[in-house]
């Protein structure tokens, strides 16, 4: 599982808050009997760009975990999936 602040972090780094307030926010909402992740932003960012940013971060974390697992006794350490499938847009 991954936290909403962890999902928001790469966007907040790219679009840091201004004196007017935050430029991005990630929230969880209940919709149609299921949970959705929604990215709110004041910037021009489409769903494909948002997903690409999250997936690039996921790859970087996975690669770092693999590098960190080298030399450990447990050969499977650091190779778990975090369940991140991308951002779903709200209808």
C-alpha positions in Angstrom: 0.0 0.0 0.0 1.2 3.5 -0.7 0.1 6.7 1.1 -1.6 9.7 -0.5 1.3 12.0 0.6 3.7 9.7 -1.1 1.7 9.9 -4.4 1.5 13.7 -4.1 5.3 14.2 -3.4 6.6 13.9 -7.0 4.0 16.4 -8.2 4.7 18.8 -5.3 8.4 18.7 -6.1 7.7 19.6 -9.8 5.0 22.1 -8.8 6.0 23.5 -5.4 3.5 25.7 -3.5 3.5 29.4 -4.2 2.5 32.3 -1.9 -1.0 31.6 -3.1 -1.0 28.1 -1.8 -0.4 24.5 -3.1 -0.5 23.8 -6.8 -1.2 20.1 -6.5 -3.1 17.8 -4.1 -3.9 14.1 -4.1 -7.1 12.9 -2.4 -8.9 9.6 -2.1 -12.6 9.7 -2.9 -15.4 7.1 -2.9 -17.1 6.9 -6.2 -19.4 4.3 -7.8 -18.9 1.9 -4.9 -15.1 2.0 -5.1 -12.2 4.1 -4.1 -10.5 6.5 -6.6 -7.3 8.6 -6.4 -7.8 12.1 -7.7 -5.1 14.6 -8.6 -6.1 18.2 -8.2 -3.8 20.7 -9.9 -3.7 24.3 -11.0 -1.2 23.2 -13.8 -1.9 21.8 -17.3 -1.3 18.1 -16.6 -3.2 15.3 -18.3 -3.9 11.8 -17.1 -1.2 10.2 -19.2 1.5 12.7 -18.0 0.4 12.1 -14.3 0.6 8.3 -14.7 4.0 8.5 -16.4 5.3 10.6 -13.5 4.1 8.0 -11.0 5.3 5.0 -13.0 8.7 6.6 -13.4 8.9 7.1 -9.6 7.8 3.5 -9.1 10.6 2.2 -11.3 13.2 4.4 -9.5 12.0 3.0 -6.1 12.1 -0.6 -7.4 15.6 -0.1 -8.8 16.8 1.4 -5.6 15.3 -1.4 -3.6 17.1 -3.9 -5.8 20.4 -2.1 -5.4 19.8 -2.1 -1.7 19.0 -5.8 -1.7 22.4 -6.8 -3.1 24.4 -8.4 -0.4 21.4 -9.2 1.8 20.8 -12.7 3.0 17.2 -12.7 1.7 17.3 -12.9 -2.1 13.7 -11.7 -2.4 14.2 -8.6 -0.3 13.2 -5.4 -2.0 11.4 -7.0 -4.9 7.8 -6.6 -3.6 5.1 -4.8 -5.6 3.5 -1.8 -4.0 0.2 -2.2 -5.9 0.5 1.1 -7.7 -1.5 0.9 -11.0 -1.6 4.6 -11.9 -3.9 7.5 -11.3 -7.6 7.2 -12.2 -9.4 10.3 -13.3 -12.7 11.2 -11.7 -15.6 11.3 -14.1 
